Amino acid sequence: MECKTHISVRDLSVFYGGAQVLNNISIDIPDKKLTAIIGPSGCGKTTLLKSLNRIIDLQDGVRVSGQVFVDGEDIYDPKVEVTHLRKKMGLLLQRPQILPMSIYENVVYGPRIHGVRNKKKLDGLVQCYLKVSGLWNEVKDRLHSPATRLSIGQQQRLCLARGLAVEPEVILGDEPTSALDPISAERIEQRLLELKSQYTVVLVTHNLRQAKRLADYVIFLYLGNLIEHGPTEQILKNPKYVKTQNYINGEFIEELTIDKELNLKATVCPDNFAKAKLALEELKHGQVLKIVVDYEVAVNEVPKAMEFEGHKVLEIKRINQKDWEILIQKRNGVYTI
């Protein structure tokens, strides 16, 4: 059954000063599932995550282009009220960001900002979300003691409770277990597993075992590019592209040597098939052809035709708002149509 989409990213690029850190990302994030963003350090995982609730806006020198739709609303539209947007999204960072106040006041901080004043309702929110985060039994007798006295694992669960208390639709996690001991990390993981049936969860992780345990859907980024995405079983067990395969297997990711380039922009079927076929015939076994196309039908059809002839598609990525790049490796011993 096809999953409903909650967040749609379209042609998203992010620049820090003059450096582009995300390159025309387009992806649909499923509703009420846990999506893991994976990839090596510096590939843009956290930047993508923080673009989903516009926390990225708080950094100096950042420029964003493209669109991010949440519930069908483009959050980068100038008319969007950012406080309302961020209420929809709870955020867990690598290290817990507790407020210098009591456990109780940490949980009710968000609801109070959004106008909740009734003491009975606030008490109910505290109990409800401390239970959801698995912390209630540990702190119910010291709700008014400083949150700083909690262990780091307890503080992270308190941050989860505080984020849930504003009743968001989405939970964003930027490696939320990386600073925790194994027992505390397992408790956070258990909470996330329980919550993903009620919330859309998007999690950045370096831990492939964690992605396998928790995720329904996986996004693989490399050097700011979206390389591959799909159901966890597909991406982690049977990735299609060589960079994903190397990352999953713990192997060094090398930039591919391009032996021939072919511009197929403004070229339609069947001319694009024929030109790609001729270009591959000029290459030796194992050499790589780079094809650039400028319409979406070709992104699907040209690789299918080349695979049908026995060649290997190494990578497909969007390089700007109009163009895609397809890398195909020549394989000998193939038959022709």
C-alpha positions as CSV (number, residue, x, y, z in Angstrom):
1,M,0.0,0.0,0.0
2,E,1.3,3.4,-1.0
3,C,2.1,5.7,2.0
4,K,0.5,9.1,2.4
5,T,3.0,11.9,2.1
6,H,3.4,14.4,5.0
7,I,6.4,16.5,3.9
8,S,7.3,17.2,0.3
9,V,10.7,18.7,-0.5
10,R,11.1,20.2,-4.0
11,D,14.3,21.5,-5.5
12,L,15.7,22.4,-2.1
13,S,19.2,24.0,-2.2
14,V,20.9,25.5,0.9
15,F,24.0,27.8,0.8
16,Y,26.3,28.8,3.7
17,G,27.8,31.9,2.3
18,G,29.1,30.9,-1.1
19,A,29.2,27.2,-0.4
20,Q,26.3,25.0,-1.5
21,V,25.6,22.3,1.0
22,L,22.3,20.9,-0.4
23,N,21.9,20.5,-4.1
24,N,18.3,20.5,-5.5
25,I,16.9,17.9,-3.2
26,S,13.4,16.6,-4.1
27,I,11.9,13.9,-1.8
28,D,8.6,12.9,-0.2
29,I,8.6,12.0,3.4
30,P,5.8,9.5,4.4
31,D,3.2,10.3,7.1
32,K,3.3,8.5,10.4
33,K,6.4,6.6,9.5
34,L,10.0,6.9,10.7
35,T,12.4,8.2,8.0
36,A,16.1,7.9,8.6
37,I,18.6,10.3,6.9
38,I,21.9,8.6,6.5
39,G,25.3,9.5,5.0
40,P,28.9,10.4,5.9
41,S,29.8,13.4,8.0
42,G,29.4,16.7,6.2
43,C,26.9,15.4,3.6
44,G,24.1,17.7,4.5
45,K,21.9,15.5,6.8
46,T,21.5,18.0,9.6
47,T,21.0,20.9,7.1
48,L,18.2,19.0,5.5
49,L,16.6,18.2,8.8
50,K,16.7,21.8,10.0
51,S,15.3,23.0,6.7
52,L,12.1,21.1,7.5
53,N,11.1,23.5,10.3
54,R,13.1,26.5,9.3
55,I,15.5,26.3,12.2
56,I,18.1,26.8,9.5
57,D,16.9,30.4,9.4
58,L,18.6,31.1,12.7
59,Q,22.1,30.6,11.2
60,D,23.9,33.6,9.8
61,G,24.7,33.7,6.1
62,V,22.3,31.0,5.1
63,R,20.3,31.2,1.8
64,V,17.6,28.7,0.9
65,S,15.9,28.1,-2.5
66,G,13.2,25.7,-3.4
67,Q,10.1,24.6,-1.6
68,V,9.2,22.5,1.5
69,F,5.5,21.6,1.7
70,V,4.1,20.5,5.1
71,D,0.4,19.6,5.0
72,G,0.4,21.1,1.5
73,E,1.6,24.5,2.7
74,D,5.0,25.8,1.4
75,I,6.8,26.7,4.6
76,Y,9.2,29.0,2.7
77,D,6.3,31.2,1.5
78,P,6.9,34.7,2.9
79,K,3.3,34.6,4.3
80,V,4.0,31.6,6.5
81,E,4.0,32.3,10.3
82,V,7.1,30.6,11.5
83,T,6.0,30.1,15.1
84,H,2.9,28.2,14.0
85,L,5.1,26.1,11.7
86,R,7.5,25.2,14.5
87,K,4.7,24.2,16.8
88,K,4.0,21.4,14.4
89,M,7.5,20.0,14.8
90,G,9.3,18.8,17.9
91,L,13.1,18.8,17.8
92,L,15.6,16.6,19.6
93,L,19.2,17.6,19.2
94,Q,22.4,15.5,19.8
95,R,22.7,16.8,23.3
96,P,19.6,17.6,25.4
97,Q,18.8,21.3,25.5
98,I,17.0,21.6,28.8
99,L,15.8,24.9,30.2
100,P,17.3,26.2,33.5
101,M,14.1,25.6,35.4
102,S,12.2,22.7,37.1
103,I,11.2,19.5,35.4
104,Y,7.5,20.7,35.4
105,E,8.3,24.1,34.0
106,N,10.4,22.5,31.2
107,V,7.3,20.5,30.0
108,V,4.8,23.4,30.2
109,Y,7.1,26.0,28.7
110,G,5.8,25.4,25.1
111,P,2.1,25.2,26.0
112,R,2.3,28.4,28.0
113,I,3.9,30.2,25.1
114,H,0.9,29.1,23.0
115,G,-1.6,30.4,25.5
116,V,-2.4,27.5,27.9
117,R,-3.0,28.9,31.4
118,N,-5.3,26.5,33.1
119,K,-3.4,24.8,35.9
120,K,-5.4,21.5,35.7
121,K,-4.7,21.3,32.0
122,L,-1.0,22.0,32.4
123,D,-0.8,19.3,35.2
124,G,-2.4,16.9,32.8
125,L,0.0,17.7,30.0
126,V,3.0,17.2,32.3
127,Q,1.8,13.8,33.5
128,C,0.7,12.7,30.0
129,Y,3.9,13.5,28.2
130,L,6.3,12.4,30.9
131,K,4.5,9.1,30.7
132,V,4.8,9.0,26.9
133,S,8.5,9.8,27.2
134,G,9.0,7.1,29.8
135,L,10.1,9.5,32.5
136,W,7.0,9.8,34.8
137,N,7.8,7.1,37.3
138,E,11.3,8.4,37.7
139,V,10.4,12.0,38.4
140,K,6.8,12.2,39.6
141,D,7.8,12.9,43.2
142,R,10.3,15.7,42.2
143,L,8.5,17.6,39.4
144,H,9.6,20.9,40.9
145,S,13.2,20.1,41.3
146,P,15.8,21.5,38.8
147,A,15.9,19.7,35.5
148,T,19.7,20.0,35.6
149,R,19.8,17.3,38.3
150,L,18.6,14.7,35.9
151,S,21.0,12.4,34.1
152,I,21.8,13.1,30.5
153,G,19.5,10.3,29.3
154,Q,16.7,11.5,31.5
155,Q,17.3,15.1,30.2
156,Q,16.9,13.8,26.6
157,R,13.6,12.1,27.5
158,L,12.5,15.4,29.2
159,C,13.3,17.2,25.9
160,L,11.1,14.7,24.1
161,A,8.3,15.3,26.6
162,R,8.7,19.1,26.2
163,G,8.5,18.8,22.4
164,L,5.4,16.6,22.5
165,A,3.6,18.9,25.0
166,V,2.9,21.4,22.2
167,E,1.2,18.6,20.4
168,P,3.2,18.6,17.2
169,E,2.6,16.5,14.0
170,V,6.3,15.8,13.3
171,I,9.3,14.8,15.5
172,L,12.7,15.7,14.1
173,G,15.8,14.1,15.7
174,D,19.4,15.1,15.0
175,E,21.3,12.0,16.3
176,P,19.3,12.2,19.5
177,T,21.0,9.1,21.0
178,S,24.6,9.8,20.0
179,A,25.6,11.3,23.4
180,L,23.7,8.7,25.5
181,D,24.8,5.5,27.2
182,P,23.4,2.3,25.6
183,I,20.5,1.9,28.1
184,S,19.4,5.5,27.7
185,A,19.7,5.3,24.0
186,E,17.6,2.2,24.0
187,R,14.9,4.0,26.0
188,I,14.8,6.8,23.5
189,E,14.6,4.3,20.6
190,Q,11.7,2.5,22.3
191,R,9.9,5.8,22.6
192,L,10.4,6.6,19.0
193,L,9.2,3.2,17.9
194,E,6.0,3.7,19.9
195,L,5.5,7.3,18.6
196,K,5.9,6.7,14.9
197,S,2.4,5.3,14.6
198,Q,1.1,8.7,15.8
199,Y,3.7,11.1,14.4
200,T,5.9,11.6,11.4
201,V,9.4,11.0,12.6
202,V,12.5,12.1,10.7
203,L,15.8,11.0,12.3
204,V,19.4,11.8,11.3
205,T,21.7,9.0,12.3
206,H,25.2,7.8,11.6
207,N,24.3,4.4,13.0
208,L,23.2,2.0,10.3
209,R,22.1,-0.6,12.8
210,Q,19.9,2.1,14.4
211,A,18.4,2.9,11.0
212,K,17.7,-0.8,10.4
213,R,16.0,-1.1,13.8
214,L,13.8,1.9,13.7
215,A,13.3,3.2,10.1
216,D,10.5,2.5,7.7
217,Y,12.1,4.7,5.0
218,V,15.8,5.7,4.4
219,I,17.3,8.7,2.6
220,F,21.0,8.5,1.6
221,L,22.8,11.8,1.1
222,Y,26.4,12.3,-0.2
223,L,28.2,15.6,-0.6
224,G,24.8,17.5,-0.5
225,N,23.2,15.3,-3.2
226,L,20.3,12.9,-2.8
227,I,21.8,9.6,-4.1
228,E,19.1,7.1,-3.2
229,H,15.9,6.7,-1.1
230,G,13.3,4.1,-0.5
231,P,12.0,1.6,2.0
232,T,14.6,0.5,4.6
233,E,14.7,-3.1,3.4
234,Q,15.5,-1.9,-0.1
235,I,18.1,0.7,0.7
236,L,20.0,-1.2,3.5
237,K,19.9,-4.7,2.0
238,N,19.7,-4.1,-1.8
239,P,20.9,-0.6,-2.7
240,K,20.8,0.2,-6.4
241,Y,23.7,2.7,-6.8
242,V,27.4,2.1,-6.2
243,K,27.9,5.0,-3.7
244,T,25.0,3.7,-1.5
245,Q,26.5,0.2,-1.7
246,N,29.9,1.4,-0.7
247,Y,28.5,3.4,2.3
248,I,26.4,0.5,3.5
249,N,29.3,-1.9,3.2
250,G,31.7,0.5,5.0
251,E,33.9,1.0,2.0
252,F,35.6,4.2,0.8
253,I,33.4,6.2,-1.5
254,E,35.3,7.3,-4.6
255,E,34.2,9.8,-7.1
256,L,33.7,8.0,-10.3
257,T,36.0,8.7,-13.3
258,I,33.9,9.9,-16.3
259,D,35.2,8.6,-19.6
260,K,32.7,10.2,-21.9
261,E,30.0,12.9,-21.5
262,L,26.8,13.2,-23.6
263,N,24.4,16.1,-23.5
264,L,20.8,14.8,-24.3
265,K,19.0,18.0,-23.3
266,A,16.1,18.7,-25.6
267,T,16.5,15.2,-27.1
268,V,13.4,13.0,-26.9
269,C,12.7,9.3,-27.4
270,P,13.8,7.4,-29.4
271,D,16.7,9.7,-30.3
272,N,18.0,9.8,-26.7
273,F,18.1,6.0,-26.5
274,A,19.9,5.7,-29.8
275,K,22.5,8.4,-28.9
276,A,23.2,6.8,-25.5
277,K,23.6,3.4,-27.2
278,L,26.1,4.7,-29.7
279,A,28.1,6.5,-27.0
280,L,28.4,3.3,-25.0
281,E,29.5,1.4,-28.0
282,E,32.5,3.7,-28.2
283,L,33.6,2.8,-24.6
284,K,35.5,-0.2,-23.2
285,H,34.1,-2.5,-20.6
286,G,33.9,-0.8,-17.2
287,Q,34.2,2.7,-18.5
288,V,31.6,5.3,-17.5
289,L,29.3,7.5,-19.6
290,K,27.7,10.6,-18.1
291,I,24.4,11.7,-19.7
292,V,22.7,15.0,-18.9
293,V,18.9,15.2,-19.6
294,D,16.4,17.9,-19.0
295,Y,13.0,16.3,-18.7
296,E,11.7,13.8,-16.2
297,V,10.5,11.1,-18.6
298,A,14.1,10.6,-19.8
299,V,15.3,10.2,-16.1
300,N,13.3,7.0,-15.9
301,E,13.3,5.7,-19.5
302,V,16.9,6.1,-20.6
303,P,18.4,4.2,-17.6
304,K,15.7,1.4,-18.1
305,A,16.7,1.1,-21.7
306,M,20.4,0.9,-20.9
307,E,19.9,-1.6,-18.1
308,F,17.8,-3.7,-20.5
309,E,20.8,-3.9,-22.7
310,G,22.9,-5.1,-19.8
311,H,24.8,-1.9,-18.8
312,K,24.9,-0.8,-15.2
313,V,23.3,2.5,-13.9
314,L,25.7,3.8,-11.3
315,E,23.9,7.0,-10.2
316,I,21.1,9.3,-11.0
317,K,21.0,12.8,-9.5
318,R,19.4,16.2,-10.0
319,I,22.1,18.8,-10.7
320,N,19.8,21.9,-10.9
321,Q,16.1,22.7,-11.3
322,K,16.0,21.6,-14.9
323,D,18.7,19.0,-15.4
324,W,19.6,15.5,-14.2
325,E,22.8,13.6,-14.5
326,I,22.9,9.8,-15.2
327,L,26.1,7.7,-14.9
328,I,26.1,4.4,-16.8
329,Q,28.9,1.9,-16.8
330,K,29.6,0.0,-20.0
331,R,29.2,-3.8,-19.7
332,N,30.4,-6.1,-22.4
333,G,28.6,-9.2,-23.5
334,V,25.3,-7.5,-23.7
335,Y,22.6,-7.9,-26.3
336,T,20.9,-5.2,-28.2
337,I,17.2,-4.5,-28.8
